Amino acid sequence: MNTSNPIIVVLGASTDQFFMIRTAQEMGYSVLALDMNPDAAGKEVADAFAAISTKDIPQITDYLDTLIADGAHIAGVTTMGSDIPDAVVAIATHLGTPSISSESAAISIDKLRMKKCFLEQGIPIPWFKEIGSYDELAQIISERGYDLVIKPNDRSGSRGVFRLNASCDCQDLFQKAQDFSFSKRVLVEAFLPGLQISTETLMIDGKGYTPGFADRNYDDMECFLPQIMENGGWVPSILKDDDKQAVKDLVERSSLALGITNGVTKGDVVMAPDGPAMIEMAARLSGGDFSAGLVPMGTGINYIQTVIELATGQVPDISGFEPEFDIAVANRYFFPQAGRLIRIEGVDEVLSWDWVKKLEFWYEIGDEVPAALSHAHRFGVFMVTAPDRNVLSERVAKVYDTISILTEPV
C-alpha cells in the first residue's frame, strides 16, 4: 500500500464494496479493506487488506493505531452494502474522522426504535407493534386481518420478513422471524399496497439530495410468498414529478428525524393510497447494483464520491448530482430450483447482446444451490439497458427466456 496517499478504510471486501473501492482509488486514496473472510474478493482490488471482522472494533482500532504509528495517514472510514453504521461510527470516533452520531446509528439498526422515532416526528409509517409470542400475533390477526408483515427487529436483506395470509402457518413464521433476530425481538406491521421505491439520500448540512431513486420490482412476489423478496429495480421511476418530490421530501424529513444532517441514508418508501409512507430507513449505502449500477448507468451520477467526501471531511461537490443522461436500466436476479447445479445454458448468446451490461453467477457446476429464503440466496444477477421502460421489460424477459439454469435434487 502506498502510504504517501491518504488512506480510506472500507469495511467489507466483498463484491458489494468493489465500486466504492475503485471510486476511492480514482479519487487518489489508497484503500484498506477489512473483512473476516481471508479470501474476500476485494482482497485483490484494494491496495491493502486485513482479515478482520468488521464487527471486531477493538482489533480494528488496534490495527489502525499500528498503521498510524508507522506514519500512515487515515483520512476516514466508510462502507457500502453492510448494515454496520455502529461499527463505522465507533471507528471514526476513534480516528477523529467525520461520521453520523452513535445515537443515529443505534436507531437506524433497531427497527422498533426507528419507527417510534418516526411516529414521534410525524413521519407517515405503517401501523406497527412489537410482539413477543404467537398468541399476540393471533390476537392481532383476529382484530386486523391478514394484511400484515412480520419481521425481525434487527436484520436486513429480507431475512425473516414474511407477508401473512390465511394459508400460512403463522406460528411457524413467527418463530422463524424470531430466530432470525439477533435480539429475538419481532414486530408486526400493516402491509401498505402501492409502488415501492428505493432511495439513497446524501444529507449535507441538513439538506437532502436524493440522486438514488429507483422503483423496486415485486412482480414475482407471488413466487416467494410468504417470504417478501424484491427482485431488482428500475431506473428511471414511473412516478410523476410531484410524487417524486413528495418522496424526496419524506426521505429528507426522515433522515433529519434520525438526527442525520451529514451522511447517507437509504429509504424504503411505499406510495400508499394516502401518499408516500416510510417503511424503513438505513444509515448506509445499498449493496447490489443500486448506487453502483442502476444510478450511474441510468444517469451518469456517482454519489459514492460524495459519501467518501463526507467521510473524509471534504466539502461535497453537489454539482455532480445533476444527471448527465437518462437511460432506462434494470437489474434482475436468478432464483433457480434448489439442488445441485448441473449446467447453465444461454450464457454466450446473452453476452452477445450489447444492451446486457452485466451477467454474473455466484455458483459453480457441482455446487448445491439453496432454496431462496432471502437476498443472501440469490443465484446470480444481470443488468440491461434500453431507451424506455417498455423495451426494457422486453429485454428483461428475453434474458430470462434465454438463460436456463439446471439443477438436480440432492
Backbone torsions as a table, in degrees:
resi	resn	phi	psi	omega
1	MET	NA	136.2	178.5
2	ASN	-80.3	101.2	-177.0
3	THR	-80.2	-0.9	173.9
4	SER	-76.3	-21.9	174.3
5	ASN	-86.8	150.3	171.5
6	PRO	-63.8	147.6	-175.5
7	ILE	-106.6	133.9	170.4
8	ILE	-108.3	130.0	179.0
9	VAL	-93.0	122.7	177.5
10	VAL	-109.3	120.6	179.7
11	LEU	-84.4	115.3	-175.5
12	GLY	106.0	142.2	-179.9
13	ALA	-140.0	35.3	174.6
14	SER	-88.9	-177.1	177.8
15	THR	-62.4	-23.8	177.2
16	ASP	-60.5	-26.1	-176.4
17	GLN	-98.2	-3.2	-176.2
18	PHE	-54.0	-49.0	-174.0
19	PHE	-63.8	-38.8	178.2
20	MET	-67.2	-42.7	179.7
21	ILE	-60.0	-47.1	-177.7
22	ARG	-69.0	-37.2	177.6
23	THR	-63.0	-44.7	179.0
24	ALA	-61.7	-40.3	178.9
25	GLN	-64.4	-40.1	177.2
26	GLU	-64.3	-25.6	178.9
27	MET	-84.5	-0.8	176.7
28	GLY	97.8	9.6	178.8
29	TYR	-93.2	151.6	162.3
30	SER	-89.6	137.5	-174.5
31	VAL	-108.2	125.1	171.3
32	LEU	-104.7	114.7	179.8
33	ALA	-103.3	137.4	179.8
34	LEU	-119.5	133.5	180.0
35	ASP	-158.7	140.7	-179.2
36	MET	-68.0	-21.5	179.3
37	ASN	-81.0	113.1	-178.0
38	PRO	-66.2	-15.6	179.1
39	ASP	-110.6	24.8	-179.2
40	ALA	-56.3	141.5	-175.5
41	ALA	-59.9	-32.9	-178.5
42	GLY	-70.8	-9.4	178.3
43	LYS	-56.8	-35.6	-177.9
44	GLU	-86.0	-10.3	-176.6
45	VAL	-99.3	-40.2	-178.7
46	ALA	-70.6	161.7	177.0
47	ASP	-74.3	-29.2	177.1
48	ALA	-149.2	155.4	-175.7
49	PHE	-144.0	143.4	173.2
50	ALA	-136.3	133.0	-179.0
51	ALA	-82.7	79.6	179.9
52	ILE	-130.3	136.0	176.5
53	SER	-61.5	136.4	-179.9
54	THR	-69.5	-8.1	177.2
55	LYS	-100.6	-3.8	-179.5
56	ASP	-91.5	78.8	-173.6
57	ILE	-61.5	-45.7	179.9
58	PRO	-58.4	-42.2	-179.6
59	GLN	-67.3	-38.4	179.2
60	ILE	-64.3	-48.6	-177.2
61	THR	-66.0	-35.8	175.9
62	ASP	-63.1	-43.0	-179.4
63	TYR	-63.7	-44.1	-179.9
64	LEU	-67.6	-37.3	177.2
65	ASP	-60.3	-38.0	177.7
66	THR	-64.2	-42.5	178.3
67	LEU	-62.9	-42.6	-179.4
68	ILE	-64.5	-39.6	178.1
69	ALA	-63.3	-26.8	178.2
70	ASP	-88.5	6.0	173.4
71	GLY	104.4	3.6	-179.1
72	ALA	-74.0	143.3	175.5
73	HIS	-107.1	107.5	179.8
74	ILE	-95.4	116.1	-172.3
75	ALA	-87.9	-22.4	-178.8
76	GLY	175.3	173.7	-179.6
77	VAL	-136.5	141.3	-179.0
78	THR	-158.0	179.8	176.1
79	THR	-156.1	173.8	-180.0
80	MET	-149.2	126.7	175.3
81	GLY	86.2	-13.7	-179.8
82	SER	-106.0	131.9	-177.1
83	ASP	-88.1	68.8	-176.3
84	ILE	-131.9	48.9	179.8
85	PRO	-60.9	-28.7	178.5
86	ASP	-64.7	-37.5	177.7
87	ALA	-69.0	-42.1	178.6
88	VAL	-59.2	-45.9	-178.8
89	VAL	-63.3	-44.0	-177.6
90	ALA	-62.2	-42.0	-179.0
91	ILE	-72.3	-41.8	178.2
92	ALA	-62.7	-40.1	177.5
93	THR	-61.4	-42.8	178.0
94	HIS	-61.6	-40.1	-177.8
95	LEU	-80.9	-20.4	-174.9
96	GLY	80.3	26.2	179.1
97	THR	-105.5	163.3	-173.9
98	PRO	-66.6	149.5	173.4
99	SER	-167.5	173.1	170.8
100	ILE	-72.3	176.2	-179.2
101	SER	-79.2	158.1	176.8
102	SER	-64.3	-32.4	178.3
103	GLU	-65.5	-45.1	178.5
104	SER	-62.3	-41.1	179.1
105	ALA	-63.1	-43.4	-178.3
106	ALA	-64.1	-40.5	179.4
107	ILE	-66.1	-39.5	-173.3
108	SER	-68.5	-21.1	179.6
109	ILE	-104.4	11.0	177.5
110	ASP	-125.9	99.4	-171.3
111	LYS	-59.6	-37.6	-179.9
112	LEU	-67.0	-45.2	176.3
113	ARG	-60.3	-41.1	-179.4
114	MET	-61.4	-48.3	-177.2
115	LYS	-67.1	-36.6	175.6
116	LYS	-64.4	-39.6	177.3
117	CYS	-61.7	-46.0	178.9
118	PHE	-62.6	-41.0	-179.4
119	LEU	-61.5	-44.5	179.7
120	GLU	-64.1	-31.0	-177.1
121	GLN	-93.6	5.4	177.0
122	GLY	76.1	21.2	177.4
123	ILE	-80.9	127.2	179.1
124	PRO	-66.6	125.5	-178.9
125	ILE	-140.4	162.2	173.5
126	PRO	-65.7	152.2	171.0
127	TRP	-56.0	142.4	-179.0
128	PHE	-149.2	162.1	175.6
129	LYS	-161.0	143.5	172.3
130	GLU	-79.3	139.8	176.9
131	ILE	-127.2	141.2	-177.8
132	GLY	-110.5	-0.2	-178.1
133	SER	-158.2	163.2	175.1
134	TYR	-64.9	-34.6	179.9
135	ASP	-58.6	-39.7	177.1
136	GLU	-64.7	-41.4	178.3
137	LEU	-62.8	-44.5	-179.9
138	ALA	-60.4	-38.1	178.8
139	GLN	-65.1	-42.0	179.6
140	ILE	-65.5	-40.3	177.8
141	ILE	-61.0	-41.2	-179.7
142	SER	-64.7	-28.3	-178.0
143	GLU	-90.5	-35.5	-171.2
144	ARG	-114.6	-10.8	-175.4
145	GLY	86.6	-168.4	-172.4
146	TYR	-96.4	4.0	179.7
147	ASP	-76.7	66.5	-172.6
148	LEU	-135.9	155.2	173.4
149	VAL	-125.3	135.3	171.1
150	ILE	-114.3	149.1	-176.4
151	LYS	-157.6	155.1	172.4
152	PRO	-70.6	152.7	-175.3
153	ASN	-73.1	-20.0	-166.6
154	ASP	-144.5	43.7	174.8
155	ARG	-129.6	163.6	179.0
156	SER	-131.5	-179.3	176.7
157	GLY	68.8	28.4	178.2
158	SER	67.5	10.9	-178.6
159	ARG	-66.9	122.1	175.7
160	GLY	73.3	19.3	-179.3
161	VAL	-101.4	122.6	-174.1
162	PHE	-132.3	139.8	171.6
163	ARG	-99.5	126.6	-173.7
164	LEU	-83.0	151.1	170.0
165	ASN	-151.7	172.4	-171.9
166	ALA	-65.0	-23.0	-178.2
167	SER	-90.5	-2.7	-179.5
168	CYS	-73.5	152.0	164.1
169	ASP	-88.6	87.2	-171.7
170	CYS	-65.3	-29.8	177.4
171	GLN	-65.6	-42.0	178.0
172	ASP	-64.8	-41.4	-178.9
173	LEU	-67.7	-37.4	175.0
174	PHE	-59.9	-44.5	-178.3
175	GLN	-64.2	-40.0	179.0
176	LYS	-65.2	-42.7	178.0
177	ALA	-61.7	-41.7	179.1
178	GLN	-65.8	-40.3	179.6
179	ASP	-64.1	-32.8	179.6
180	PHE	-72.1	-27.1	-175.0
181	SER	-74.3	131.6	175.6
182	PHE	-62.6	-37.6	-177.1
183	SER	-95.5	-1.0	-178.8
184	LYS	64.2	28.6	177.7
185	ARG	-107.1	140.3	-175.9
186	VAL	-129.3	142.3	173.1
187	LEU	-124.9	153.1	175.0
188	VAL	-118.6	141.2	179.8
189	GLU	-142.7	159.5	178.5
190	ALA	-68.8	140.9	172.7
191	PHE	-85.9	120.2	179.2
192	LEU	-101.0	121.8	178.1
193	PRO	-72.0	153.4	176.8
194	GLY	137.0	166.4	177.9
195	LEU	-62.2	132.9	176.7
196	GLN	-102.2	141.7	-173.8
197	ILE	-127.4	137.4	170.9
198	SER	-99.4	133.3	177.1
199	THR	-128.0	153.0	167.4
200	GLU	-133.1	123.7	-172.2
201	THR	-118.1	133.6	172.8
202	LEU	-98.4	113.6	176.1
203	MET	-89.7	120.9	-178.1
204	ILE	-129.7	111.8	-178.3
205	ASP	52.4	41.6	174.7
206	GLY	84.3	-0.3	178.4
207	LYS	-111.0	138.6	-177.7
208	GLY	-97.8	135.5	173.0
209	TYR	-122.4	127.2	-172.7
210	THR	-121.1	75.7	177.2
211	PRO	-75.2	-19.5	178.1
212	GLY	-92.0	110.1	-174.5
213	PHE	-149.7	107.9	-176.0
214	ALA	-138.7	144.1	172.5
215	ASP	-78.6	131.2	178.7
216	ARG	-83.1	142.5	-176.7
217	ASN	-100.9	113.2	175.4
218	TYR	-118.6	26.1	-177.5
219	ASP	-60.0	-29.3	-176.3
220	ASP	-102.2	18.1	-172.6
221	MET	-59.9	-33.4	-179.5
222	GLU	-59.2	-29.1	-178.5
223	CYS	-70.0	-24.2	-173.2
224	PHE	-104.0	-15.9	-174.4
225	LEU	-53.1	145.3	6.7
226	PRO	-79.6	-6.1	175.9
227	GLN	-64.6	134.9	174.3
228	ILE	-93.9	115.6	-176.2
229	MET	-130.5	120.6	172.2
230	GLU	-78.8	140.9	176.3
231	ASN	-120.7	76.4	175.4
232	GLY	79.3	-166.5	-176.6
233	GLY	-154.3	177.6	-178.3
234	TRP	-126.9	140.0	168.2
235	VAL	-133.8	133.6	-0.3
236	PRO	-81.1	169.4	178.4
237	SER	-70.3	153.1	175.7
238	ILE	-86.2	-2.8	-179.1
239	LEU	-66.2	148.1	173.6
240	LYS	-72.3	161.5	-174.1
241	ASP	-58.0	-40.7	-178.7
242	ASP	-64.0	-40.1	179.4
243	ASP	-70.0	-37.7	176.3
244	LYS	-59.9	-43.7	-179.0
245	GLN	-66.2	-36.4	177.8
246	ALA	-62.6	-39.2	177.1
247	VAL	-66.0	-44.8	-179.9
248	LYS	-62.3	-39.9	176.9
249	ASP	-63.2	-40.1	-179.1
250	LEU	-65.0	-44.4	-177.6
251	VAL	-70.5	-29.0	174.3
252	GLU	-66.4	-47.3	178.7
253	ARG	-61.0	-40.4	-179.5
254	SER	-66.2	-40.0	177.5
255	SER	-61.2	-44.3	178.7
256	LEU	-66.0	-35.0	177.9
257	ALA	-62.4	-31.8	176.6
258	LEU	-81.1	-3.4	179.4
259	GLY	83.9	17.7	-177.9
260	ILE	-98.5	110.7	178.2
261	THR	-107.7	-23.0	175.2
262	ASN	-137.9	110.7	-177.6
263	GLY	155.7	-173.2	-177.5
264	VAL	-113.7	142.0	174.8
265	THR	-131.5	145.6	-179.9
266	LYS	-114.8	116.7	-176.2
267	GLY	-105.4	140.2	169.1
268	ASP	-112.0	110.0	-171.0
269	VAL	-121.2	145.1	173.8
270	VAL	-119.1	134.6	174.4
271	MET	-84.7	83.5	-177.6
272	ALA	-74.5	166.5	-180.0
273	PRO	-54.8	-30.1	-178.7
274	ASP	-94.3	7.2	-177.8
275	GLY	118.2	176.9	-175.6
276	PRO	-67.0	141.2	177.0
277	ALA	-130.9	147.0	-178.5
278	MET	-89.7	118.2	175.4
279	ILE	-80.3	-55.2	178.6
280	GLU	-153.3	163.9	173.8
281	MET	-143.5	134.3	178.1
282	ALA	-113.0	150.0	179.3
283	ALA	-96.2	62.3	-176.5
284	ARG	-165.8	171.8	171.3
285	LEU	-84.9	152.6	174.8
286	SER	-69.2	158.7	165.8
287	GLY	-93.3	-157.3	178.5
288	GLY	62.7	-139.2	-170.7
289	ASP	-115.3	15.6	-175.7
290	PHE	-67.8	-75.0	-177.3
291	SER	-75.8	-18.2	-178.8
292	ALA	-95.4	-11.0	-175.5
293	GLY	-138.2	-64.2	-175.1
294	LEU	-56.6	-49.4	-174.8
295	VAL	-71.4	-51.5	179.8
296	PRO	-64.6	-36.0	178.2
297	MET	-70.6	-34.6	-177.4
298	GLY	-83.3	-28.4	-172.8
299	THR	-130.4	-16.8	-175.1
300	GLY	83.9	6.0	-177.5
301	ILE	-91.9	129.5	172.9
302	ASN	-118.6	91.7	-178.4
303	TYR	-87.2	2.5	170.4
304	ILE	-61.9	-32.1	175.5
305	GLN	-57.0	-43.2	-178.6
306	THR	-65.8	-39.9	177.7
307	VAL	-59.7	-41.6	179.0
308	ILE	-68.3	-39.1	177.1
309	GLU	-61.4	-43.1	178.6
310	LEU	-64.5	-38.2	-178.1
311	ALA	-71.7	-18.7	-177.7
312	THR	-111.8	7.9	174.5
313	GLY	78.6	16.7	176.9
314	GLN	-84.5	162.2	174.2
315	VAL	-82.9	116.4	-176.1
316	PRO	-65.9	146.0	176.7
317	ASP	-95.6	97.4	-175.3
318	ILE	-76.1	-9.2	177.4
319	SER	-63.1	-22.1	179.9
320	GLY	-73.4	-2.6	179.4
321	PHE	-86.5	-4.7	178.6
322	GLU	-81.7	126.3	-179.1
323	PRO	-60.6	138.7	175.7
324	GLU	-87.1	-25.9	-179.8
325	PHE	-159.3	177.3	-176.5
326	ASP	-138.4	97.2	-178.4
327	ILE	-120.7	140.8	177.1
328	ALA	-78.4	129.9	-177.8
329	VAL	-135.9	143.8	174.3
330	ALA	-140.3	146.4	168.3
331	ASN	-121.1	145.0	179.9
332	ARG	-140.5	158.9	-177.7
333	TYR	-117.5	160.3	176.5
334	PHE	-103.0	135.9	178.3
335	PHE	-133.2	77.1	-178.2
336	PRO	-73.9	173.7	174.9
337	GLN	-62.1	141.4	176.7
338	ALA	-63.8	148.4	179.2
339	GLY	146.1	-171.1	179.0
340	ARG	-84.9	130.2	-177.0
341	LEU	-71.5	123.6	-180.0
342	ILE	-96.6	-52.8	178.9
343	ARG	-163.8	164.3	175.8
344	ILE	-124.8	125.5	-177.4
345	GLU	-112.2	151.1	174.2
346	GLY	92.5	1.5	-174.3
347	VAL	-63.4	-48.5	-177.1
348	ASP	-61.7	-40.0	179.7
349	GLU	-64.0	-45.4	-179.2
350	VAL	-63.2	-41.5	-179.4
351	LEU	-68.0	-15.8	179.2
352	SER	-79.4	-13.1	-179.8
353	TRP	-85.0	123.7	-173.0
354	ASP	-70.5	-14.8	178.8
355	TRP	-87.5	-2.0	172.1
356	VAL	-89.2	113.5	-172.9
357	LYS	-99.1	-12.8	-179.8
358	LYS	-160.3	137.8	173.5
359	LEU	-150.0	111.5	-177.2
360	GLU	-135.0	144.1	173.5
361	PHE	-124.3	141.7	-174.3
362	TRP	-108.1	12.2	176.4
363	TYR	-129.1	153.0	178.9
364	GLU	-115.1	161.0	-179.7
365	ILE	-54.7	130.9	-178.3
366	GLY	97.3	-16.8	178.3
367	ASP	-69.8	152.6	174.3
368	GLU	-90.4	120.0	-178.8
369	VAL	-91.7	122.0	-178.7
370	PRO	-78.8	164.2	171.0
371	ALA	-65.2	145.5	-176.9
372	ALA	-80.4	100.0	-179.7
373	LEU	-109.9	-9.7	176.3
374	SER	-165.1	176.8	178.4
375	HIS	-61.5	-23.0	178.7
376	ALA	-64.7	-16.1	-176.0
377	HIS	-103.0	14.6	177.2
378	ARG	-66.6	140.5	-174.7
379	PHE	-84.4	-35.5	-177.4
380	GLY	-174.6	-176.8	-173.7
381	VAL	-147.7	152.9	167.9
382	PHE	-140.6	155.9	176.7
383	MET	-130.4	137.4	179.7
384	VAL	-133.5	154.6	176.6
385	THR	-121.7	161.8	179.7
386	ALA	-165.1	165.9	178.4
387	PRO	-73.2	-22.1	179.9
388	ASP	-156.4	173.3	-174.0
389	ARG	-65.3	-36.9	-178.0
390	ASN	-64.4	-47.1	178.4
391	VAL	-65.2	-37.0	179.1
392	LEU	-60.4	-43.6	178.5
393	SER	-59.9	-41.8	179.3
394	GLU	-64.1	-38.4	-178.1
395	ARG	-72.6	-37.7	174.9
396	VAL	-58.8	-47.3	-179.8
397	ALA	-62.5	-36.6	-179.0
398	LYS	-65.6	-39.2	177.9
399	VAL	-64.2	-48.1	-179.8
400	TYR	-60.5	-37.8	-179.4
401	ASP	-70.1	-25.1	-174.3
402	THR	-92.0	-38.6	-179.9
403	ILE	-79.8	128.3	176.7
404	SER	-123.2	121.0	-179.2
405	ILE	-110.4	113.5	-173.8
406	LEU	-105.3	128.2	176.9
407	THR	-127.2	163.2	174.8
408	GLU	-126.1	149.7	179.7
409	PRO	-58.9	143.4	178.4
410	VAL	-90.9	NA	NA
